[in-house]
Amino acid sequence: MTTPPDPVLDLRPASAPALPVLFLHGSLSSRRMWAAYQAALAPRVSRAIDLPGYGEAPALTEVGPCRLTEVVRIIRPALSALTTAHVVAHSFGGAVALRLAIESPSLVRTLTLIEPTCLFLLRHMGPQVSDALAGIERIGQAFLRPDGGEQQRCAMARFVDYWNGHGAWAALPPERQQALALKSDQVRRDFEMLSGERLPLAALRRLAPPTLIVTGTTSPAAALCMADGLRRAAPRASLIAVPGAGHMLPMTHAPELIRILRVRLELDDRSDLMAA
C-alpha cells in the first residue's frame, strides 16, 4: 500500500457545520463500543445505534439473501431524526455507511470510515489483490458450512483471528468464545451482504460527502486494499493510517482515533494532530 499523504491537509471538510454525529459499529459489536467516543466529543450531539442482529436490535427477517440496502432502510429513520449528520463507522458499519451516503446523500454531511469492509471493491481491483480477496473469502465461506456447534466455533475462531491477530481466539475465556459462536449466523448474514453488494465504481465516483478513511498499518491485506481502493475511487476521499494499529483500532487505539475525530469535527485545532 502506498504511503498516504499528510492527513492534516485533507482531514477537515471545508466549512463543516456543528452537526450531530451518528456512530455505526461493525460485526460482533454494538452501539456500546462508541460510549467513550461520545463522551470525548461532547458537547457535540451524537447518537450510536445497534445494527440488525446486534445489541438490542432484532436480526433481519427477510426471506432470501440479505442486502445492505435493507440495513440502510432500517437505520435511515434514526439519521432522519438528526436531519443531517457526520457519520462515523467501523468495519461492516463502514460498508453500511457508504451505502447510506450513496442512497441518501442529503442526510450525510461527512463520512469517516474506519477500516471499512467493502468487499465488493476488491472485485474491481484486478489480479494484484487476488490473494487478499481469496483470503477474506475463505473466512466468509467457513460460515456457509455450519454442521453444528463445533463448526460454528471453528468459523468464528478463524474470523476472530483474522481481524484481531493469530491467537486472539485462544486468548478468550470459554464463555466469551461460546457467546461469539452463537453469533455465527449473524456474521454469515454480514458476509452475505458484503459479498452480494453490487455497487458499481461509477456510483463511488459520484459520492458526495467528503470522506476520510482511517486504517491501521498492521491490518490484514484485504482491509488495506479495500481502503486504498475506496480512496482512489471516491473523488473527495482522503486516507490516514494509524501507526501500529490493526483492524480493531477503535478499541486498541482509542486516543489516536479520538484525536482524529476531534480535529475532523473542528473540536480541536489542527496542531493537536500535528503534534501526535
C-alpha positions as CSV (number, residue, x, y, z in Angstrom):
1,M,0.0,0.0,0.0
2,T,1.3,3.4,-0.8
3,T,2.2,5.9,1.9
4,P,-0.8,8.2,2.5
5,P,-0.4,11.9,2.1
6,D,-0.1,14.2,5.1
7,P,-3.5,13.6,6.8
8,V,-3.8,17.1,8.3
9,L,-4.2,18.6,4.8
10,D,-7.4,16.7,4.0
11,L,-8.7,15.9,7.4
12,R,-11.4,18.5,7.7
13,P,-14.1,19.1,5.2
14,A,-14.5,22.7,4.2
15,S,-16.8,24.7,6.5
16,A,-18.1,21.7,8.3
17,P,-21.1,22.8,10.4
18,A,-21.6,21.7,14.0
19,L,-24.0,18.9,13.1
20,P,-24.6,15.8,15.2
21,V,-22.6,12.6,14.8
22,L,-24.0,9.2,14.0
23,F,-21.9,6.1,15.0
24,L,-22.2,2.7,13.3
25,H,-20.4,-0.3,14.7
26,G,-19.0,-3.4,13.0
27,S,-19.8,-7.2,13.2
28,L,-19.8,-8.8,16.7
29,S,-20.1,-5.4,18.3
30,S,-22.9,-2.9,19.4
31,R,-23.5,0.7,20.0
32,R,-21.8,0.4,23.3
33,M,-18.4,0.4,21.7
34,W,-18.8,4.1,21.0
35,A,-19.5,5.3,24.6
36,A,-16.0,6.7,25.2
37,Y,-16.1,8.5,21.8
38,Q,-19.4,10.1,22.5
39,A,-18.1,11.3,25.8
40,A,-14.9,12.6,24.2
41,L,-16.8,14.5,21.5
42,A,-19.1,16.2,24.0
43,P,-20.8,18.7,23.8
44,R,-21.3,17.7,20.2
45,V,-24.6,15.9,20.0
46,S,-24.1,12.2,18.9
47,R,-26.0,9.0,18.6
48,A,-24.9,5.4,18.3
49,I,-27.3,2.7,17.1
50,D,-27.3,-1.1,17.1
51,L,-27.2,-2.6,13.6
52,P,-29.6,-5.5,12.9
53,G,-28.7,-8.6,14.9
54,Y,-26.5,-6.9,17.4
55,G,-27.1,-5.3,20.8
56,E,-30.8,-4.8,21.3
57,A,-31.7,-4.7,17.5
58,P,-33.5,-7.7,16.1
59,A,-32.0,-9.5,13.1
60,L,-33.2,-9.1,9.6
61,T,-36.1,-11.5,8.9
62,E,-36.3,-11.2,5.1
63,V,-36.6,-14.5,3.2
64,G,-33.7,-14.9,0.7
65,P,-30.3,-13.1,0.5
66,C,-29.8,-10.1,2.8
67,R,-28.6,-6.9,1.3
68,L,-27.0,-3.7,2.7
69,T,-29.9,-1.7,1.4
70,E,-32.1,-3.4,3.9
71,V,-29.9,-2.3,6.7
72,V,-30.0,1.2,5.3
73,R,-33.8,1.1,5.3
74,I,-33.8,0.2,8.9
75,I,-31.3,2.8,10.1
76,R,-32.4,5.7,7.9
77,P,-35.1,6.9,10.4
78,A,-32.5,7.3,13.1
79,L,-30.5,9.5,10.8
80,S,-33.5,11.4,9.6
81,A,-34.3,12.3,13.2
82,L,-30.9,14.0,13.3
83,T,-31.6,15.8,10.0
84,T,-28.1,15.8,8.6
85,A,-25.1,14.2,10.4
86,H,-21.5,13.4,10.3
87,V,-21.3,9.6,10.1
88,V,-18.5,7.7,11.7
89,A,-18.5,3.9,11.1
90,H,-16.2,0.9,11.6
91,S,-15.7,-2.3,9.6
92,F,-19.1,-3.7,8.5
93,G,-20.7,-0.5,9.6
94,G,-18.4,1.3,7.1
95,A,-20.0,-0.5,4.2
96,V,-23.5,0.3,5.6
97,A,-22.5,4.0,5.9
98,L,-21.2,4.1,2.3
99,R,-24.4,2.6,1.0
100,L,-26.4,5.1,3.1
101,A,-24.4,8.1,1.7
102,I,-25.0,6.9,-1.9
103,E,-28.7,6.3,-1.4
104,S,-29.4,9.4,0.8
105,P,-26.6,11.9,0.3
106,S,-28.6,14.8,1.8
107,L,-28.6,13.0,5.2
108,V,-24.8,12.6,5.4
109,R,-22.6,15.7,5.7
110,T,-19.3,13.8,6.0
111,L,-18.2,10.2,6.2
112,T,-15.4,8.8,8.5
113,L,-14.9,5.2,7.6
114,I,-12.6,3.2,9.9
115,E,-11.3,0.0,8.2
116,P,-14.5,-0.3,6.0
117,T,-15.1,-3.8,4.8
118,C,-16.3,-3.0,1.3
119,L,-15.6,-6.4,-0.2
120,F,-17.1,-5.5,-3.5
121,L,-14.3,-3.1,-4.1
122,L,-11.8,-6.0,-4.4
123,R,-13.6,-7.4,-7.4
124,H,-12.8,-4.2,-9.3
125,M,-9.1,-4.0,-8.4
126,G,-7.6,-6.7,-10.6
127,P,-5.2,-9.6,-10.1
128,Q,-2.9,-7.6,-7.7
129,V,-5.4,-8.1,-4.9
130,S,-6.4,-11.7,-5.8
131,D,-4.6,-13.2,-2.8
132,A,-6.2,-10.7,-0.4
133,L,-9.6,-11.4,-1.9
134,A,-9.2,-15.1,-1.6
135,G,-8.0,-14.9,2.0
136,I,-11.1,-13.0,3.2
137,E,-13.4,-15.0,1.1
138,R,-12.2,-18.2,2.8
139,I,-13.1,-16.6,6.2
140,G,-16.6,-15.9,4.9
141,Q,-17.1,-19.3,3.3
142,A,-16.4,-21.0,6.6
143,F,-19.8,-19.6,7.9
144,L,-21.6,-21.2,4.9
145,R,-21.0,-24.7,6.0
146,P,-22.3,-24.9,9.6
147,D,-22.9,-28.5,10.7
148,G,-23.2,-28.0,14.4
149,G,-21.6,-26.2,17.3
150,E,-18.1,-27.2,16.6
151,Q,-18.2,-25.9,13.0
152,Q,-19.6,-22.6,14.3
153,R,-16.7,-22.4,16.8
154,C,-14.1,-23.1,14.1
155,A,-15.6,-20.5,11.7
156,M,-15.7,-17.9,14.5
157,A,-12.2,-18.7,15.6
158,R,-10.9,-18.0,12.1
159,F,-12.9,-14.8,11.9
160,V,-11.6,-13.5,15.2
161,D,-8.0,-14.4,14.5
162,Y,-8.2,-12.8,11.0
163,W,-9.3,-9.4,12.3
164,N,-7.6,-9.4,15.7
165,G,-4.4,-11.4,15.0
166,H,-3.3,-15.0,15.4
167,G,-4.1,-16.4,18.9
168,A,-6.8,-13.8,19.7
169,W,-9.5,-16.6,19.8
170,A,-7.4,-18.9,22.1
171,A,-6.9,-16.0,24.5
172,L,-10.6,-15.5,25.0
173,P,-12.3,-17.2,28.0
174,P,-14.5,-20.1,27.2
175,E,-17.7,-18.3,28.0
176,R,-16.8,-15.5,25.6
177,Q,-16.0,-18.0,22.9
178,Q,-19.4,-19.6,23.4
179,A,-21.2,-16.3,23.2
180,L,-19.4,-15.4,20.0
181,A,-20.0,-18.8,18.4
182,L,-23.8,-18.2,18.9
183,K,-23.5,-15.1,16.7
184,S,-22.1,-17.2,13.7
185,D,-25.4,-17.0,11.8
186,Q,-25.4,-13.2,12.0
187,V,-21.8,-13.0,10.9
188,R,-22.8,-15.2,7.9
189,R,-25.5,-12.7,7.1
190,D,-23.0,-9.8,7.3
191,F,-20.7,-11.6,4.8
192,E,-23.6,-12.3,2.6
193,M,-24.5,-8.6,2.4
194,L,-20.9,-7.6,1.8
195,S,-20.3,-10.2,-0.8
196,G,-23.6,-9.6,-2.5
197,E,-23.2,-5.9,-2.8
198,R,-23.2,-4.8,-6.4
199,L,-22.4,-1.1,-6.0
200,P,-20.6,0.0,-9.2
201,L,-17.5,2.1,-9.2
202,A,-19.4,4.7,-11.1
203,A,-21.5,5.3,-8.0
204,L,-18.5,5.8,-5.9
205,R,-17.2,8.4,-8.3
206,R,-20.3,10.4,-7.6
207,L,-20.0,10.0,-3.8
208,A,-21.0,13.5,-2.5
209,P,-19.9,13.7,1.2
210,P,-16.2,14.4,2.0
211,T,-14.8,11.0,3.1
212,L,-12.0,10.2,5.4
213,I,-10.8,6.6,5.5
214,V,-8.9,5.5,8.6
215,T,-6.8,2.4,8.7
216,G,-4.1,0.7,10.8
217,T,-0.7,0.0,9.5
218,T,-0.8,-3.7,10.6
219,S,-4.3,-4.5,9.3
220,P,-5.0,-7.6,7.1
221,A,-4.1,-7.1,3.4
222,A,-7.7,-7.2,2.3
223,A,-8.5,-4.3,4.7
224,L,-5.7,-2.2,3.4
225,C,-6.6,-2.9,-0.3
226,M,-10.2,-2.0,0.3
227,A,-9.2,1.3,2.0
228,D,-6.9,2.2,-0.8
229,G,-9.5,1.2,-3.5
230,L,-12.1,3.4,-1.9
231,R,-9.6,6.3,-1.6
232,R,-8.9,6.1,-5.3
233,A,-12.5,5.7,-6.4
234,A,-14.2,8.4,-4.4
235,P,-13.5,11.9,-5.6
236,R,-13.5,13.6,-2.2
237,A,-11.7,10.9,-0.2
238,S,-8.5,11.0,1.8
239,L,-6.8,8.4,3.9
240,I,-4.9,8.4,7.2
241,A,-3.1,5.4,8.7
242,V,-2.7,5.0,12.5
243,P,0.8,3.6,13.2
244,G,0.9,0.2,14.9
245,A,-2.9,-0.2,14.7
246,G,-4.9,-3.1,13.2
247,H,-8.4,-3.6,12.1
248,M,-9.8,-3.2,15.7
249,L,-8.2,0.2,16.1
250,P,-11.3,1.8,17.6
251,M,-10.7,-0.4,20.6
252,T,-6.9,-0.7,20.6
253,H,-6.0,2.9,19.7
254,A,-8.9,5.0,21.0
255,P,-6.8,8.1,22.0
256,E,-5.4,8.3,18.4
257,L,-8.8,7.9,16.8
258,I,-10.5,10.4,19.2
259,R,-7.8,12.9,18.3
260,I,-8.5,12.4,14.6
261,L,-12.3,12.8,15.1
262,R,-12.0,15.9,17.2
263,V,-9.8,17.6,14.6
264,R,-12.2,16.4,11.8
265,L,-15.2,17.8,13.7
266,E,-13.4,21.0,14.4
267,L,-13.4,20.4,18.2
268,D,-9.6,20.7,18.3
269,D,-7.0,22.8,16.5
270,R,-5.1,21.2,13.6
271,S,-1.8,21.5,15.7
272,D,-3.2,19.0,18.1
273,L,-3.0,16.2,15.5
274,M,0.3,17.5,14.1
275,A,1.9,17.1,17.5
276,A,0.8,13.4,17.7
